[in-house]
Amino acid sequence: MSDISVRYQTGAPQNLEKRFATRAAGMLPSEIRSLFAVASRPEIVSLAGGMPNLSALPMEMMAGVVNELILTNGSEALQYGSGQGHPKLREQIC
């Protein structure tokens, strides 16, 4: 079994496994967590979404663009959009 414990009030570790439902004993680690561990290795170039190479991004330029976007259109820009993309952008691309 794992060594799940917390420090409660006195700072002494307490084992929480006895509080888990019995079905929790058979649970496996998340596949996503395993993939993230592999993708985080420096020799791996991950093409997964949401993990860009931050050193390749022009942060100062992006800060200016984001600032202008928030000031001029923040209420729309901060909302979830369609999974198909913004209609005006799609018109330009297609």
PDB file of N, CA, C and O in Angstrom:
ATOM      1  N   MET A   1       0.834  -1.191   0.000  1.00  0.00           N
ATOM      2  CA  MET A   1       0.000   0.000   0.000  1.00  0.00           C
ATOM      3  C   MET A   1       0.873   1.248   0.000  1.00  0.00           C
ATOM      4  O   MET A   1       2.056   1.192   0.338  1.00  0.00           O
ATOM      5  N   SER A   2       0.288   2.352  -0.376  1.00  0.00           N
ATOM      6  CA  SER A   2       1.031   3.607  -0.416  1.00  0.00           C
ATOM      7  C   SER A   2       1.171   4.182   0.987  1.00  0.00           C
ATOM      8  O   SER A   2       0.560   3.702   1.942  1.00  0.00           O
ATOM      9  N   ASP A   3       1.980   5.209   1.083  1.00  0.00           N
ATOM     10  CA  ASP A   3       2.192   5.834   2.395  1.00  0.00           C
ATOM     11  C   ASP A   3       1.458   7.172   2.475  1.00  0.00           C
ATOM     12  O   ASP A   3       2.060   8.204   2.770  1.00  0.00           O
ATOM     13  N   ILE A   4       0.156   7.143   2.209  1.00  0.00           N
ATOM     14  CA  ILE A   4      -0.670   8.342   2.264  1.00  0.00           C
ATOM     15  C   ILE A   4      -0.765   8.800   3.712  1.00  0.00           C
ATOM     16  O   ILE A   4      -1.274   8.082   4.572  1.00  0.00           O
ATOM     17  N   SER A   5      -0.273   9.992   3.966  1.00  0.00           N
ATOM     18  CA  SER A   5      -0.383  10.522   5.329  1.00  0.00           C
ATOM     19  C   SER A   5      -0.451  12.037   5.285  1.00  0.00           C
ATOM     20  O   SER A   5      -0.028  12.659   4.311  1.00  0.00           O
ATOM     21  N   VAL A   6      -0.982  12.621   6.338  1.00  0.00           N
ATOM     22  CA  VAL A   6      -1.041  14.071   6.478  1.00  0.00           C
ATOM     23  C   VAL A   6      -0.609  14.433   7.882  1.00  0.00           C
ATOM     24  O   VAL A   6      -0.590  13.596   8.785  1.00  0.00           O
ATOM     25  N   ARG A   7      -0.266  15.682   8.044  1.00  0.00           N
ATOM     26  CA  ARG A   7       0.065  16.180   9.378  1.00  0.00           C
ATOM     27  C   ARG A   7      -1.150  16.955   9.871  1.00  0.00           C
ATOM     28  O   ARG A   7      -1.589  17.904   9.222  1.00  0.00           O
ATOM     29  N   TYR A   8      -1.682  16.563  10.993  1.00  0.00           N
ATOM     30  CA  TYR A   8      -2.908  17.152  11.502  1.00  0.00           C
ATOM     31  C   TYR A   8      -2.675  17.731  12.887  1.00  0.00           C
ATOM     32  O   TYR A   8      -2.311  17.001  13.809  1.00  0.00           O
ATOM     33  N   GLN A   9      -2.873  18.996  13.041  1.00  0.00           N
ATOM     34  CA  GLN A   9      -2.764  19.760  14.290  1.00  0.00           C
ATOM     35  C   GLN A   9      -1.394  19.638  14.951  1.00  0.00           C
ATOM     36  O   GLN A   9      -0.683  20.639  15.045  1.00  0.00           O
ATOM     37  N   THR A  10      -1.003  18.475  15.403  1.00  0.00           N
ATOM     38  CA  THR A  10       0.262  18.334  16.130  1.00  0.00           C
ATOM     39  C   THR A  10       1.453  18.305  15.189  1.00  0.00           C
ATOM     40  O   THR A  10       2.590  18.446  15.640  1.00  0.00           O
ATOM     41  N   GLY A  11       1.228  18.128  13.906  1.00  0.00           N
ATOM     42  CA  GLY A  11       2.322  18.021  12.953  1.00  0.00           C
ATOM     43  C   GLY A  11       2.789  16.595  12.759  1.00  0.00           C
ATOM     44  O   GLY A  11       3.612  16.332  11.882  1.00  0.00           O
ATOM     45  N   ALA A  12       2.280  15.664  13.558  1.00  0.00           N
ATOM     46  CA  ALA A  12       2.665  14.260  13.409  1.00  0.00           C
ATOM     47  C   ALA A  12       1.897  13.649  12.239  1.00  0.00           C
ATOM     48  O   ALA A  12       0.702  13.905  12.092  1.00  0.00           O
ATOM     49  N   PRO A  13       2.565  12.843  11.398  1.00  0.00           N
ATOM     50  CA  PRO A  13       1.858  12.242  10.264  1.00  0.00           C
ATOM     51  C   PRO A  13       0.766  11.290  10.724  1.00  0.00           C
ATOM     52  O   PRO A  13       0.930  10.561  11.702  1.00  0.00           O
ATOM     53  N   GLN A  14      -0.341  11.306  10.010  1.00  0.00           N
ATOM     54  CA  GLN A  14      -1.440  10.372  10.271  1.00  0.00           C
ATOM     55  C   GLN A  14      -1.719   9.603   8.989  1.00  0.00           C
ATOM     56  O   GLN A  14      -1.768  10.193   7.909  1.00  0.00           O
ATOM     57  N   ASN A  15      -1.900   8.319   9.095  1.00  0.00           N
ATOM     58  CA  ASN A  15      -2.213   7.490   7.944  1.00  0.00           C
ATOM     59  C   ASN A  15      -3.701   7.629   7.616  1.00  0.00           C
ATOM     60  O   ASN A  15      -4.554   7.438   8.483  1.00  0.00           O
ATOM     61  N   LEU A  16      -4.002   7.959   6.374  1.00  0.00           N
ATOM     62  CA  LEU A  16      -5.396   8.150   5.967  1.00  0.00           C
ATOM     63  C   LEU A  16      -5.975   6.954   5.227  1.00  0.00           C
ATOM     64  O   LEU A  16      -7.169   6.943   4.927  1.00  0.00           O
ATOM     65  N   GLU A  17      -5.161   5.943   4.925  1.00  0.00           N
ATOM     66  CA  GLU A  17      -5.662   4.814   4.139  1.00  0.00           C
ATOM     67  C   GLU A  17      -6.859   4.132   4.786  1.00  0.00           C
ATOM     68  O   GLU A  17      -7.742   3.649   4.077  1.00  0.00           O
ATOM     69  N   LYS A  18      -6.910   4.081   6.099  1.00  0.00           N
ATOM     70  CA  LYS A  18      -8.031   3.421   6.767  1.00  0.00           C
ATOM     71  C   LYS A  18      -9.344   4.169   6.540  1.00  0.00           C
ATOM     72  O   LYS A  18     -10.416   3.609   6.766  1.00  0.00           O
ATOM     73  N   ARG A  19      -9.276   5.410   6.100  1.00  0.00           N
ATOM     74  CA  ARG A  19     -10.482   6.199   5.839  1.00  0.00           C
ATOM     75  C   ARG A  19     -10.972   6.054   4.395  1.00  0.00           C
ATOM     76  O   ARG A  19     -12.072   6.499   4.068  1.00  0.00           O
ATOM     77  N   PHE A  20     -10.168   5.439   3.537  1.00  0.00           N
ATOM     78  CA  PHE A  20     -10.551   5.266   2.137  1.00  0.00           C
ATOM     79  C   PHE A  20     -11.600   4.168   1.997  1.00  0.00           C
ATOM     80  O   PHE A  20     -11.643   3.236   2.801  1.00  0.00           O
ATOM     81  N   ALA A  21     -12.435   4.278   0.988  1.00  0.00           N
ATOM     82  CA  ALA A  21     -13.355   3.194   0.649  1.00  0.00           C
ATOM     83  C   ALA A  21     -12.529   1.995   0.192  1.00  0.00           C
ATOM     84  O   ALA A  21     -11.431   2.168  -0.336  1.00  0.00           O
ATOM     85  N   THR A  22     -13.040   0.795   0.386  1.00  0.00           N
ATOM     86  CA  THR A  22     -12.290  -0.403   0.002  1.00  0.00           C
ATOM     87  C   THR A  22     -12.000  -0.432  -1.495  1.00  0.00           C
ATOM     88  O   THR A  22     -10.977  -0.977  -1.910  1.00  0.00           O
ATOM     89  N   ARG A  23     -12.875   0.140  -2.308  1.00  0.00           N
ATOM     90  CA  ARG A  23     -12.641   0.154  -3.752  1.00  0.00           C
ATOM     91  C   ARG A  23     -11.427   1.003  -4.132  1.00  0.00           C
ATOM     92  O   ARG A  23     -10.863   0.823  -5.212  1.00  0.00           O
ATOM     93  N   ALA A  24     -11.018   1.928  -3.254  1.00  0.00           N
ATOM     94  CA  ALA A  24      -9.862   2.780  -3.541  1.00  0.00           C
ATOM     95  C   ALA A  24      -8.566   1.985  -3.556  1.00  0.00           C
ATOM     96  O   ALA A  24      -7.596   2.406  -4.188  1.00  0.00           O
ATOM     97  N   ALA A  25      -8.526   0.852  -2.878  1.00  0.00           N
ATOM     98  CA  ALA A  25      -7.306   0.039  -2.834  1.00  0.00           C
ATOM     99  C   ALA A  25      -6.927  -0.477  -4.217  1.00  0.00           C
ATOM    100  O   ALA A  25      -5.748  -0.704  -4.489  1.00  0.00           O
ATOM    101  N   GLY A  26      -7.906  -0.664  -5.088  1.00  0.00           N
ATOM    102  CA  GLY A  26      -7.630  -1.187  -6.422  1.00  0.00           C
ATOM    103  C   GLY A  26      -7.421  -0.124  -7.482  1.00  0.00           C
ATOM    104  O   GLY A  26      -7.256  -0.451  -8.658  1.00  0.00           O
ATOM    105  N   MET A  27      -7.425   1.134  -7.096  1.00  0.00           N
ATOM    106  CA  MET A  27      -7.287   2.207  -8.079  1.00  0.00           C
ATOM    107  C   MET A  27      -5.856   2.291  -8.596  1.00  0.00           C
ATOM    108  O   MET A  27      -4.896   2.099  -7.850  1.00  0.00           O
ATOM    109  N   LEU A  28      -5.736   2.578  -9.877  1.00  0.00           N
ATOM    110  CA  LEU A  28      -4.434   2.717 -10.519  1.00  0.00           C
ATOM    111  C   LEU A  28      -4.111   4.193 -10.716  1.00  0.00           C
ATOM    112  O   LEU A  28      -5.016   5.026 -10.747  1.00  0.00           O
ATOM    113  N   PRO A  29      -2.821   4.525 -10.851  1.00  0.00           N
ATOM    114  CA  PRO A  29      -2.445   5.922 -11.101  1.00  0.00           C
ATOM    115  C   PRO A  29      -3.018   6.409 -12.437  1.00  0.00           C
ATOM    116  O   PRO A  29      -3.284   5.611 -13.336  1.00  0.00           O
ATOM    117  N   SER A  30      -3.199   7.697 -12.552  1.00  0.00           N
ATOM    118  CA  SER A  30      -3.737   8.312 -13.759  1.00  0.00           C
ATOM    119  C   SER A  30      -2.784   8.123 -14.940  1.00  0.00           C
ATOM    120  O   SER A  30      -1.576   8.323 -14.811  1.00  0.00           O
ATOM    121  N   GLU A  31      -3.342   7.734 -16.095  1.00  0.00           N
ATOM    122  CA  GLU A  31      -2.544   7.616 -17.321  1.00  0.00           C
ATOM    123  C   GLU A  31      -1.985   8.980 -17.721  1.00  0.00           C
ATOM    124  O   GLU A  31      -0.860   9.075 -18.211  1.00  0.00           O
ATOM    125  N   ILE A  32      -2.767  10.024 -17.513  1.00  0.00           N
ATOM    126  CA  ILE A  32      -2.332  11.374 -17.861  1.00  0.00           C
ATOM    127  C   ILE A  32      -1.100  11.754 -17.056  1.00  0.00           C
ATOM    128  O   ILE A  32      -0.161  12.337 -17.599  1.00  0.00           O
ATOM    129  N   ARG A  33      -1.091  11.432 -15.780  1.00  0.00           N
ATOM    130  CA  ARG A  33       0.051  11.741 -14.930  1.00  0.00           C
ATOM    131  C   ARG A  33       1.309  11.036 -15.446  1.00  0.00           C
ATOM    132  O   ARG A  33       2.395  11.615 -15.441  1.00  0.00           O
ATOM    133  N   SER A  34       1.159   9.791 -15.888  1.00  0.00           N
ATOM    134  CA  SER A  34       2.291   9.045 -16.434  1.00  0.00           C
ATOM    135  C   SER A  34       2.799   9.693 -17.717  1.00  0.00           C
ATOM    136  O   SER A  34       4.008   9.820 -17.915  1.00  0.00           O
ATOM    137  N   LEU A  35       1.877  10.103 -18.592  1.00  0.00           N
ATOM    138  CA  LEU A  35       2.272  10.760 -19.834  1.00  0.00           C
ATOM    139  C   LEU A  35       2.967  12.084 -19.569  1.00  0.00           C
ATOM    140  O   LEU A  35       3.942  12.421 -20.240  1.00  0.00           O
ATOM    141  N   PHE A  36       2.470  12.834 -18.597  1.00  0.00           N
ATOM    142  CA  PHE A  36       3.078  14.118 -18.274  1.00  0.00           C
ATOM    143  C   PHE A  36       4.507  13.924 -17.790  1.00  0.00           C
ATOM    144  O   PHE A  36       5.387  14.718 -18.121  1.00  0.00           O
ATOM    145  N   ALA A  37       4.746  12.874 -17.007  1.00  0.00           N
ATOM    146  CA  ALA A  37       6.100  12.601 -16.515  1.00  0.00           C
ATOM    147  C   ALA A  37       7.050  12.345 -17.678  1.00  0.00           C
ATOM    148  O   ALA A  37       8.188  12.812 -17.660  1.00  0.00           O
ATOM    149  N   VAL A  38       6.598  11.612 -18.684  1.00  0.00           N
ATOM    150  CA  VAL A  38       7.438  11.343 -19.854  1.00  0.00           C
ATOM    151  C   VAL A  38       7.641  12.623 -20.659  1.00  0.00           C
ATOM    152  O   VAL A  38       8.763  12.923 -21.066  1.00  0.00           O
ATOM    153  N   ALA A  39       6.574  13.377 -20.892  1.00  0.00           N
ATOM    154  CA  ALA A  39       6.652  14.595 -21.702  1.00  0.00           C
ATOM    155  C   ALA A  39       7.505  15.668 -21.047  1.00  0.00           C
ATOM    156  O   ALA A  39       7.986  16.570 -21.733  1.00  0.00           O
ATOM    157  N   SER A  40       7.702  15.595 -19.747  1.00  0.00           N
ATOM    158  CA  SER A  40       8.485  16.599 -19.028  1.00  0.00           C
ATOM    159  C   SER A  40       9.987  16.352 -19.115  1.00  0.00           C
ATOM    160  O   SER A  40      10.780  17.199 -18.705  1.00  0.00           O
ATOM    161  N   ARG A  41      10.379  15.201 -19.644  1.00  0.00           N
ATOM    162  CA  ARG A  41      11.812  14.917 -19.748  1.00  0.00           C
ATOM    163  C   ARG A  41      12.433  15.845 -20.787  1.00  0.00           C
ATOM    164  O   ARG A  41      11.834  16.070 -21.838  1.00  0.00           O
ATOM    165  N   PRO A  42      13.635  16.396 -20.513  1.00  0.00           N
ATOM    166  CA  PRO A  42      14.228  17.388 -21.416  1.00  0.00           C
ATOM    167  C   PRO A  42      14.530  16.868 -22.815  1.00  0.00           C
ATOM    168  O   PRO A  42      14.552  17.656 -23.761  1.00  0.00           O
ATOM    169  N   GLU A  43      14.762  15.576 -22.978  1.00  0.00           N
ATOM    170  CA  GLU A  43      15.090  15.043 -24.305  1.00  0.00           C
ATOM    171  C   GLU A  43      13.850  14.775 -25.155  1.00  0.00           C
ATOM    172  O   GLU A  43      13.968  14.392 -26.319  1.00  0.00           O
ATOM    173  N   ILE A  44      12.672  14.973 -24.586  1.00  0.00           N
ATOM    174  CA  ILE A  44      11.415  14.728 -25.299  1.00  0.00           C
ATOM    175  C   ILE A  44      10.867  16.043 -25.840  1.00  0.00           C
ATOM    176  O   ILE A  44      10.763  17.030 -25.111  1.00  0.00           O
ATOM    177  N   VAL A  45      10.519  16.049 -27.122  1.00  0.00           N
ATOM    178  CA  VAL A  45       9.825  17.192 -27.714  1.00  0.00           C
ATOM    179  C   VAL A  45       8.357  16.793 -27.791  1.00  0.00           C
ATOM    180  O   VAL A  45       7.956  16.034 -28.674  1.00  0.00           O
ATOM    181  N   SER A  46       7.568  17.303 -26.871  1.00  0.00           N
ATOM    182  CA  SER A  46       6.160  16.932 -26.806  1.00  0.00           C
ATOM    183  C   SER A  46       5.340  17.793 -27.751  1.00  0.00           C
ATOM    184  O   SER A  46       5.467  19.017 -27.768  1.00  0.00           O
ATOM    185  N   LEU A  47       4.512  17.150 -28.523  1.00  0.00           N
ATOM    186  CA  LEU A  47       3.588  17.868 -29.399  1.00  0.00           C
ATOM    187  C   LEU A  47       2.185  17.900 -28.799  1.00  0.00           C
ATOM    188  O   LEU A  47       1.213  18.219 -29.485  1.00  0.00           O
ATOM    189  N   ALA A  48       2.091  17.568 -27.519  1.00  0.00           N
ATOM    190  CA  ALA A  48       0.806  17.580 -26.825  1.00  0.00           C
ATOM    191  C   ALA A  48       0.300  19.010 -26.681  1.00  0.00           C
ATOM    192  O   ALA A  48       1.085  19.947 -26.530  1.00  0.00           O
ATOM    193  N   GLY A  49      -1.001  19.162 -26.729  1.00  0.00           N
ATOM    194  CA  GLY A  49      -1.595  20.476 -26.546  1.00  0.00           C
ATOM    195  C   GLY A  49      -1.375  21.005 -25.143  1.00  0.00           C
ATOM    196  O   GLY A  49      -1.387  20.243 -24.176  1.00  0.00           O
ATOM    197  N   GLY A  50      -1.176  22.292 -25.032  1.00  0.00           N
ATOM    198  CA  GLY A  50      -1.053  22.911 -23.722  1.00  0.00           C
ATOM    199  C   GLY A  50       0.328  22.867 -23.111  1.00  0.00           C
ATOM    200  O   GLY A  50       0.492  23.216 -21.942  1.00  0.00           O
ATOM    201  N   MET A  51       1.327  22.448 -23.869  1.00  0.00           N
ATOM    202  CA  MET A  51       2.681  22.372 -23.333  1.00  0.00           C
ATOM    203  C   MET A  51       3.675  23.008 -24.309  1.00  0.00           C
ATOM    204  O   MET A  51       4.584  22.324 -24.779  1.00  0.00           O
ATOM    205  N   PRO A  52       3.527  24.293 -24.623  1.00  0.00           N
ATOM    206  CA  PRO A  52       4.442  24.921 -25.586  1.00  0.00           C
ATOM    207  C   PRO A  52       5.838  25.102 -25.004  1.00  0.00           C
ATOM    208  O   PRO A  52       6.023  25.108 -23.787  1.00  0.00           O
ATOM    209  N   ASN A  53       6.814  25.247 -25.891  1.00  0.00           N
ATOM    210  CA  ASN A  53       8.178  25.560 -25.480  1.00  0.00           C
ATOM    211  C   ASN A  53       8.198  27.046 -25.122  1.00  0.00           C
ATOM    212  O   ASN A  53       8.298  27.896 -26.007  1.00  0.00           O
ATOM    213  N   LEU A  54       8.105  27.355 -23.848  1.00  0.00           N
ATOM    214  CA  LEU A  54       7.970  28.745 -23.402  1.00  0.00           C
ATOM    215  C   LEU A  54       9.168  29.605 -23.766  1.00  0.00           C
ATOM    216  O   LEU A  54       9.016  30.810 -23.966  1.00  0.00           O
ATOM    217  N   SER A  55      10.351  29.018 -23.855  1.00  0.00           N
ATOM    218  CA  SER A  55      11.532  29.819 -24.194  1.00  0.00           C
ATOM    219  C   SER A  55      11.488  30.296 -25.641  1.00  0.00           C
ATOM    220  O   SER A  55      12.224  31.214 -26.005  1.00  0.00           O
ATOM    221  N   ALA A  56      10.648  29.698 -26.468  1.00  0.00           N
ATOM    222  CA  ALA A  56      10.541  30.096 -27.869  1.00  0.00           C
ATOM    223  C   ALA A  56       9.489  31.181 -28.094  1.00  0.00           C
ATOM    224  O   ALA A  56       9.350  31.684 -29.209  1.00  0.00           O
ATOM    225  N   LEU A  57       8.758  31.543 -27.057  1.00  0.00           N
ATOM    226  CA  LEU A  57       7.692  32.530 -27.218  1.00  0.00           C
ATOM    227  C   LEU A  57       8.194  33.947 -26.954  1.00  0.00           C
ATOM    228  O   LEU A  57       8.956  34.168 -26.013  1.00  0.00           O
ATOM    229  N   PRO A  58       7.773  34.907 -27.779  1.00  0.00           N
ATOM    230  CA  PRO A  58       8.157  36.312 -27.583  1.00  0.00           C
ATOM    231  C   PRO A  58       7.295  36.942 -26.479  1.00  0.00           C
ATOM    232  O   PRO A  58       6.294  37.598 -26.768  1.00  0.00           O
ATOM    233  N   MET A  59       7.684  36.743 -25.232  1.00  0.00           N
ATOM    234  CA  MET A  59       6.847  37.125 -24.087  1.00  0.00           C
ATOM    235  C   MET A  59       6.492  38.612 -24.053  1.00  0.00           C
ATOM    236  O   MET A  59       5.344  38.955 -23.771  1.00  0.00           O
ATOM    237  N   GLU A  60       7.442  39.497 -24.331  1.00  0.00           N
ATOM    238  CA  GLU A  60       7.137  40.938 -24.270  1.00  0.00           C
ATOM    239  C   GLU A  60       6.103  41.319 -25.314  1.00  0.00           C
ATOM    240  O   GLU A  60       5.175  42.075 -25.026  1.00  0.00           O
ATOM    241  N   MET A  61       6.255  40.801 -26.521  1.00  0.00           N
ATOM    242  CA  MET A  61       5.293  41.105 -27.575  1.00  0.00           C
ATOM    243  C   MET A  61       3.927  40.528 -27.211  1.00  0.00           C
ATOM    244  O   MET A  61       2.901  41.181 -27.405  1.00  0.00           O
ATOM    245  N   MET A  62       3.915  39.312 -26.687  1.00  0.00           N
ATOM    246  CA  MET A  62       2.651  38.691 -26.305  1.00  0.00           C
ATOM    247  C   MET A  62       1.972  39.459 -25.177  1.00  0.00           C
ATOM    248  O   MET A  62       0.746  39.566 -25.152  1.00  0.00           O
ATOM    249  N   ALA A  63       2.752  39.992 -24.247  1.00  0.00           N
ATOM    250  CA  ALA A  63       2.182  40.769 -23.145  1.00  0.00           C
ATOM    251  C   ALA A  63       1.447  41.992 -23.682  1.00  0.00           C
ATOM    252  O   ALA A  63       0.362  42.327 -23.207  1.00  0.00           O
ATOM    253  N   GLY A  64       2.036  42.654 -24.665  1.00  0.00           N
ATOM    254  CA  GLY A  64       1.389  43.819 -25.268  1.00  0.00           C
ATOM    255  C   GLY A  64       0.099  43.454 -25.980  1.00  0.00           C
ATOM    256  O   GLY A  64      -0.906  44.153 -25.857  1.00  0.00           O
ATOM    257  N   VAL A  65       0.130  42.364 -26.720  1.00  0.00           N
ATOM    258  CA  VAL A  65      -1.055  41.917 -27.455  1.00  0.00           C
ATOM    259  C   VAL A  65      -2.163  41.515 -26.486  1.00  0.00           C
ATOM    260  O   VAL A  65      -3.322  41.884 -26.677  1.00  0.00           O
ATOM    261  N   VAL A  66      -1.807  40.759 -25.447  1.00  0.00           N
ATOM    262  CA  VAL A  66      -2.803  40.320 -24.467  1.00  0.00           C
ATOM    263  C   VAL A  66      -3.391  41.518 -23.731  1.00  0.00           C
ATOM    264  O   VAL A  66      -4.599  41.575 -23.500  1.00  0.00           O
ATOM    265  N   ASN A  67      -2.545  42.468 -23.364  1.00  0.00           N
ATOM    266  CA  ASN A  67      -3.026  43.672 -22.678  1.00  0.00           C
ATOM    267  C   ASN A  67      -4.035  44.420 -23.550  1.00  0.00           C
ATOM    268  O   ASN A  67      -5.097  44.816 -23.070  1.00  0.00           O
ATOM    269  N   GLU A  68      -3.708  44.611 -24.815  1.00  0.00           N
ATOM    270  CA  GLU A  68      -4.616  45.313 -25.725  1.00  0.00           C
ATOM    271  C   GLU A  68      -5.916  44.525 -25.906  1.00  0.00           C
ATOM    272  O   GLU A  68      -7.000  45.106 -25.934  1.00  0.00           O
ATOM    273  N   LEU A  69      -5.803  43.219 -26.027  1.00  0.00           N
ATOM    274  CA  LEU A  69      -6.983  42.374 -26.195  1.00  0.00           C
ATOM    275  C   LEU A  69      -7.916  42.478 -24.995  1.00  0.00           C
ATOM    276  O   LEU A  69      -9.128  42.611 -25.160  1.00  0.00           O
ATOM    277  N   ILE A  70      -7.361  42.418 -23.795  1.00  0.00           N
ATOM    278  CA  ILE A  70      -8.176  42.498 -22.581  1.00  0.00           C
ATOM    279  C   ILE A  70      -8.858  43.864 -22.486  1.00  0.00           C
ATOM    280  O   ILE A  70     -10.035  43.952 -22.136  1.00  0.00           O
ATOM    281  N   LEU A  71      -8.121  44.920 -22.795  1.00  0.00           N
ATOM    282  CA  LEU A  71      -8.693  46.263 -22.698  1.00  0.00           C
ATOM    283  C   LEU A  71      -9.780  46.509 -23.734  1.00  0.00           C
ATOM    284  O   LEU A  71     -10.759  47.198 -23.447  1.00  0.00           O
ATOM    285  N   THR A  72      -9.627  45.959 -24.930  1.00  0.00           N
ATOM    286  CA  THR A  72     -10.587  46.249 -25.996  1.00  0.00           C
ATOM    287  C   THR A  72     -11.702  45.219 -26.125  1.00  0.00           C
ATOM    288  O   THR A  72     -12.796  45.545 -26.586  1.00  0.00           O
ATOM    289  N   ASN A  73     -11.432  43.969 -25.718  1.00  0.00           N
ATOM    290  CA  ASN A  73     -12.421  42.921 -25.953  1.00  0.00           C
ATOM    291  C   ASN A  73     -12.366  41.838 -24.879  1.00  0.00           C
ATOM    292  O   ASN A  73     -12.616  40.666 -25.161  1.00  0.00           O
ATOM    293  N   GLY A  74     -12.041  42.228 -23.662  1.00  0.00           N
ATOM    294  CA  GLY A  74     -11.832  41.264 -22.588  1.00  0.00           C
ATOM    295  C   GLY A  74     -13.017  40.403 -22.251  1.00  0.00           C
ATOM    296  O   GLY A  74     -12.857  39.216 -21.968  1.00  0.00           O
ATOM    297  N   SER A  75     -14.218  40.976 -22.275  1.00  0.00           N
ATOM    298  CA  SER A  75     -15.394  40.191 -21.882  1.00  0.00           C
ATOM    299  C   SER A  75     -15.634  39.019 -22.824  1.00  0.00           C
ATOM    300  O   SER A  75     -16.127  37.978 -22.391  1.00  0.00           O
ATOM    301  N   GLU A  76     -15.304  39.163 -24.081  1.00  0.00           N
ATOM    302  CA  GLU A  76     -15.443  38.050 -25.026  1.00  0.00           C
ATOM    303  C   GLU A  76     -14.198  37.168 -25.014  1.00  0.00           C
ATOM    304  O   GLU A  76     -14.299  35.944 -25.095  1.00  0.00           O
ATOM    305  N   ALA A  77     -13.030  37.787 -24.914  1.00  0.00           N
ATOM    306  CA  ALA A  77     -11.777  37.038 -24.996  1.00  0.00           C
ATOM    307  C   ALA A  77     -11.600  36.054 -23.850  1.00  0.00           C
ATOM    308  O   ALA A  77     -10.939  35.029 -24.015  1.00  0.00           O
ATOM    309  N   LEU A  78     -12.176  36.345 -22.700  1.00  0.00           N
ATOM    310  CA  LEU A  78     -12.001  35.480 -21.538  1.00  0.00           C
ATOM    311  C   LEU A  78     -13.069  34.396 -21.413  1.00  0.00           C
ATOM    312  O   LEU A  78     -13.092  33.662 -20.426  1.00  0.00           O
ATOM    313  N   GLN A  79     -13.948  34.291 -22.397  1.00  0.00           N
ATOM    314  CA  GLN A  79     -14.987  33.261 -22.388  1.00  0.00           C
ATOM    315  C   GLN A  79     -14.537  32.056 -23.211  1.00  0.00           C
ATOM    316  O   GLN A  79     -13.715  32.180 -24.119  1.00  0.00           O
ATOM    317  N   TYR A  80     -15.089  30.889 -22.877  1.00  0.00           N
ATOM    318  CA  TYR A  80     -14.846  29.716 -23.714  1.00  0.00           C
ATOM    319  C   TYR A  80     -15.532  29.942 -25.046  1.00  0.00           C
ATOM    320  O   TYR A  80     -16.623  30.508 -25.111  1.00  0.00           O
ATOM    321  N   GLY A  81     -14.893  29.501 -26.086  1.00  0.00           N
ATOM    322  CA  GLY A  81     -15.466  29.655 -27.411  1.00  0.00           C
ATOM    323  C   GLY A  81     -15.865  28.314 -27.996  1.00  0.00           C
ATOM    324  O   GLY A  81     -15.803  27.283 -27.326  1.00  0.00           O
ATOM    325  N   SER A  82     -16.265  28.343 -29.229  1.00  0.00           N
ATOM    326  CA  SER A  82     -16.639  27.139 -29.952  1.00  0.00           C
ATOM    327  C   SER A  82     -15.403  26.274 -30.170  1.00  0.00           C
ATOM    328  O   SER A  82     -14.301  26.789 -30.360  1.00  0.00           O
ATOM    329  N   GLY A  83     -15.586  24.986 -30.143  1.00  0.00           N
ATOM    330  CA  GLY A  83     -14.488  24.070 -30.431  1.00  0.00           C
ATOM    331  C   GLY A  83     -14.028  24.171 -31.874  1.00  0.00           C
ATOM    332  O   GLY A  83     -12.944  23.700 -32.216  1.00  0.00           O
ATOM    333  N   GLN A  84     -14.846  24.783 -32.721  1.00  0.00           N
ATOM    334  CA  GLN A  84     -14.502  24.950 -34.131  1.00  0.00           C
ATOM    335  C   GLN A  84     -13.683  26.211 -34.372  1.00  0.00           C
ATOM    336  O   GLN A  84     -13.188  26.425 -35.478  1.00  0.00           O
ATOM    337  N   GLY A  85     -13.536  27.043 -33.354  1.00  0.00           N
ATOM    338  CA  GLY A  85     -12.757  28.265 -33.514  1.00  0.00           C
ATOM    339  C   GLY A  85     -13.635  29.481 -33.739  1.00  0.00           C
ATOM    340  O   GLY A  85     -14.841  29.366 -33.956  1.00  0.00           O
ATOM    341  N   HIS A  86     -13.014  30.643 -33.684  1.00  0.00           N
ATOM    342  CA  HIS A  86     -13.723  31.914 -33.868  1.00  0.00           C
ATOM    343  C   HIS A  86     -14.153  32.043 -35.333  1.00  0.00           C
ATOM    344  O   HIS A  86     -13.329  31.872 -36.232  1.00  0.00           O
ATOM    345  N   PRO A  87     -15.431  32.342 -35.584  1.00  0.00           N
ATOM    346  CA  PRO A  87     -15.934  32.403 -36.962  1.00  0.00           C
ATOM    347  C   PRO A  87     -15.140  33.341 -37.872  1.00  0.00           C
ATOM    348  O   PRO A  87     -14.868  32.988 -39.020  1.00  0.00           O
ATOM    349  N   LYS A  88     -14.763  34.524 -37.388  1.00  0.00           N
ATOM    350  CA  LYS A  88     -14.016  35.465 -38.240  1.00  0.00           C
ATOM    351  C   LYS A  88     -12.647  34.911 -38.616  1.00  0.00           C
ATOM    352  O   LYS A  88     -12.191  35.093 -39.744  1.00  0.00           O
ATOM    353  N   LEU A  89     -11.994  34.237 -37.679  1.00  0.00           N
ATOM    354  CA  LEU A  89     -10.700  33.625 -37.979  1.00  0.00           C
ATOM    355  C   LEU A  89     -10.879  32.487 -38.979  1.00  0.00           C
ATOM    356  O   LEU A  89     -10.075  32.335 -39.900  1.00  0.00           O
ATOM    357  N   ARG A  90     -11.913  31.699 -38.804  1.00  0.00           N
ATOM    358  CA  ARG A  90     -12.170  30.598 -39.734  1.00  0.00           C
ATOM    359  C   ARG A  90     -12.422  31.116 -41.144  1.00  0.00           C
ATOM    360  O   ARG A  90     -11.987  30.500 -42.117  1.00  0.00           O
ATOM    361  N   GLU A  91     -13.127  32.254 -41.263  1.00  0.00           N
ATOM    362  CA  GLU A  91     -13.365  32.849 -42.584  1.00  0.00           C
ATOM    363  C   GLU A  91     -12.054  33.240 -43.245  1.00  0.00           C
ATOM    364  O   GLU A  91     -11.875  33.035 -44.446  1.00  0.00           O
ATOM    365  N   GLN A  92     -11.141  33.798 -42.471  1.00  0.00           N
ATOM    366  CA  GLN A  92      -9.854  34.230 -43.009  1.00  0.00           C
ATOM    367  C   GLN A  92      -8.999  33.043 -43.455  1.00  0.00           C
ATOM    368  O   GLN A  92      -8.294  33.124 -44.462  1.00  0.00           O
ATOM    369  N   ILE A  93      -9.062  31.959 -42.715  1.00  0.00           N
ATOM    370  CA  ILE A  93      -8.222  30.796 -43.004  1.00  0.00           C
ATOM    371  C   ILE A  93      -8.783  29.969 -44.153  1.00  0.00           C
ATOM    372  O   ILE A  93      -8.033  29.502 -45.010  1.00  0.00           O
ATOM    373  N   CYS A  94     -10.103  29.788 -44.173  1.00  0.00           N
ATOM    374  CA  CYS A  94     -10.728  28.889 -45.164  1.00  0.00           C
ATOM    375  C   CYS A  94     -11.097  29.608 -46.395  1.00  0.00           C
ATOM    376  O   CYS A  94     -11.630  29.004 -47.326  1.00  0.00           O
TER     377      CYS A  94
END
